[in-house]
């Protein structure tokens, strides 16, 4: 039971926006699964109240700071896609960003941000960025588990460059 998966992805569709995120707790097992579920629930709670991904992460951090065990944290990549404006706003907190594919060109996306649950108040930081999305474009979020996967030689995969 201690090896439960601890990467979670979520997407919510509202009238004109799509909210999506990928979350990962620093530990695994049942307690980690419950805390990850709590983090995902907080995102669902704050989604309708905020149009800023950075502000949403700050608010969730303030709630989880006292709930998480001292050695635990949550990494997150979170985005809001406005279908009318064709704008995708995103921010990451200690989680790999992802990729934006436009006209066959792949661009890495992500921002600098604190892990959720480590810092509080003014010590927590989170940036927001955006891209304009055309109908043929793609946005791909990745789990940091992909980067941590071991190959047969026991080396970890890495991003190039």
C-alpha positions in Angstrom: 0.0 0.0 0.0 3.0 2.4 0.4 3.6 2.5 -3.4 0.4 4.3 -4.4 1.0 6.7 -7.3 1.4 10.3 -6.3 1.2 12.4 -9.5 -2.2 13.8 -10.2 -3.6 15.6 -13.2 -6.9 17.5 -13.3 -8.8 19.5 -15.8 -12.0 21.6 -15.3 -14.1 23.1 -18.0 -16.2 26.2 -17.3 -18.2 28.5 -19.6 -15.2 30.1 -21.4 -12.1 28.7 -19.7 -10.3 25.4 -19.1 -8.3 25.0 -15.9 -5.7 22.3 -15.8 -2.9 21.2 -13.5 -0.5 18.5 -12.6 0.4 18.0 -8.9 2.9 15.9 -7.1 3.6 15.5 -3.4 7.2 14.9 -2.3 6.4 11.6 -0.6 4.3 8.6 -1.5 1.8 6.3 0.1 -1.6 6.9 1.6 -0.8 10.1 3.4 0.7 11.6 0.3 -2.3 10.6 -1.8 -4.6 12.3 0.7 -2.5 15.5 0.8 -2.4 15.5 -3.1 -6.1 15.2 -3.1 -6.4 18.1 -0.7 -4.2 20.2 -2.9 -6.3 19.3 -6.0 -9.5 20.1 -4.0 -8.1 23.6 -3.1 -7.3 24.3 -6.7 -10.9 23.4 -7.6 -12.1 25.7 -4.8 -10.0 28.7 -5.9 -10.4 28.3 -9.7 -13.7 30.3 -10.0 -12.3 33.0 -7.7 -9.1 33.9 -9.5 -8.0 34.6 -13.1 -4.3 34.5 -12.1 -2.5 31.2 -11.9 0.2 32.8 -9.6 -2.4 34.2 -7.2 -4.1 30.8 -7.1 -0.9 29.1 -6.2 -0.1 31.7 -3.5 -3.5 31.2 -1.9 -3.2 27.4 -1.9 0.3 27.6 -0.5 -1.0 29.7 2.5 -3.6 27.0 3.2 -1.3 24.0 2.8 1.7 25.5 4.7 0.4 24.5 8.1 -1.3 21.2 6.9 1.7 19.5 5.3 4.2 17.6 7.4 7.5 19.6 7.7 9.4 17.5 5.2 6.7 17.5 2.6 5.8 19.8 -0.3 3.7 19.9 -3.4 5.1 20.7 -6.9 2.6 22.0 -9.4 2.2 23.1 -13.0 -1.1 25.0 -13.4 -2.7 26.7 -16.3 -5.9 28.6 -17.4 -6.9 28.6 -21.1 -9.3 31.4 -22.1 -11.1 30.0 -25.1 -12.4 33.4 -26.3 -9.1 35.1 -26.1 -7.1 32.0 -27.1 -4.7 32.8 -24.3 -3.1 30.1 -22.0 -1.8 31.6 -18.7 0.4 29.3 -16.7 2.7 29.1 -13.7 4.8 26.4 -12.1 5.9 25.8 -8.6 8.9 23.5 -8.5 7.5 21.3 -11.3 8.7 20.9 -14.8 6.9 23.2 -17.1 5.8 21.5 -20.3 5.8 22.2 -24.0 4.0 24.5 -26.4 3.9 23.3 -30.0 3.1 26.0 -32.5 3.5 25.4 -36.3 5.6 22.3 -35.6 8.0 24.2 -33.4 8.4 23.0 -29.8 8.9 25.6 -27.1 9.5 24.8 -23.5 7.1 26.6 -21.2 7.3 27.1 -17.4 8.0 29.7 -14.8 10.0 30.1 -11.7 8.1 29.5 -8.5 8.4 28.1 -5.0 7.3 24.6 -4.1 4.0 24.7 -2.3 4.3 24.2 1.5 7.9 25.2 2.0 7.7 29.0 2.4 4.9 31.3 3.5 4.0 35.0 3.2 6.6 37.1 1.4 9.0 34.2 1.1 6.7 32.4 -1.3 7.2 33.4 -5.0 5.4 32.5 -8.1 5.5 33.9 -11.7 2.9 33.8 -14.4 3.5 33.7 -18.2 1.2 33.3 -21.2 1.1 32.2 -24.8 -1.5 32.8 -27.6 -2.8 29.5 -28.8 -4.0 28.8 -32.4 -6.4 25.9 -33.2 -3.6 23.6 -34.5 -1.3 24.3 -31.4 -0.7 21.9 -28.6 0.2 22.3 -24.9 1.7 19.3 -23.1 2.3 19.1 -19.4 4.7 16.4 -18.1 5.2 14.7 -14.8 8.5 15.0 -13.2 8.4 11.2 -13.0 9.3 11.2 -16.7 12.5 13.1 -16.0 13.2 10.8 -13.0 12.6 7.5 -14.9 15.7 5.3 -14.9 16.9 3.5 -18.0 18.6 0.1 -17.9 22.0 1.7 -17.1 20.5 3.3 -13.9 21.0 6.8 -15.4 18.1 9.2 -15.2 16.6 10.8 -18.3 17.3 14.5 -18.6 16.2 17.4 -20.7 18.8 18.4 -23.3 20.3 21.8 -23.3 
